[in-house]
Amino acid sequence: ISIPLSFFAGLGGASHEGILIKGSNYLETLSKTKTVVFDKTGTLTKGVFQVTGVYPAPGVDKKVLLGLAAYAESGSHHPISQSLKDAYGQPLKEGRVSAIQEIAGHGVQALVDGHPVAVGNAKLMEKIGAALPGARTDGTTVYVAADGKYIGCIVISDVVKPTAKAAMAALKENGVKMTVMLTGDAKKVADAVAAELGVDEVHSELLPGDKVAQVEQLLSRQRGKAKLAFVGDGIND
C-alpha cells in the first residue's frame, strides 16, 4: 500500500500548494525531470515593466516620442506596451491610430495621424531601414521610428521575482541537473538575469520559433529516462 499512498500524499501536498497534477503517472514523470527550461518575462521576472529612460534623437521632443510609441502600441496588452502607455500618462484619443500590425519577435507598426510609426527592437529598425545610433543596453531597449527614420529609444526594466533564485537552488537540491532560460530579450539583459538567478544556460534574442528549436535541441540531449520540463506563464508558452 506504500506506493499508492505515496502518490496520494504527493498529489494532495501539491494541491495544497496550489499545484494541480493530473495523476500519479505525471507525478512519476516529474520525478525523472533532469532539465527545466524557463521563459523569462512573467515567469522568472514579475513582468511588470517601468520606463526608466527616454532618449529622443536630436530635435525630437520626449513627449512626442512617448506619445508615438504609446499610440502605436495601443492595441497590445503586452506588459511592455502597457508600460509605454503608463509613461505617456495621457488618454489615447480614438481615431489617431490605424493599421496596427504586430510583427512576431520584432515589435509593431502602425499609422499614427497618417504617419507610419514602428516600435520594437533593433531587428525591426533594420527591417524598415532606420539607422540606429549606439544602442543602450541598461534594460530592454525599445526603438521608435517615424516615416522610416529613427527618432529615439525608450529603456524599460523588468524586476526579478524575489522567489526565483531560491527556486533555482531548490530544483538543483531535488535532482534537476540543468536549468535553462529562453528569452527574446537582448543578450546583455538576459545574461544579467541568468547570472543573478544562477541559471546554467541562457539563450537570448529568440523569436518564438527559435524557442521551439532550442527546446527540441535540448530534448535531443536527454539521456535514458531523463525528462525535460518547460515552464512559462502564458498560452503561447
Salt bridges, closest charged atoms under 4 A:
ASP39 OD1 - LYS211 NZ 3.74
ASP113 OD2 - ARG96 NH2 2.59
ASP147 OD1 - HIS115 ND1 3.19
ASP185 OD2 - LYS40 NZ 2.90
ASP191 OD2 - LYS187 NZ 2.68
ASP200 OD2 - LYS172 NZ 2.74
GLU201 OE2 - HIS203 NE2 2.66
GLU201 OE1 - ARG221 NH2 3.14
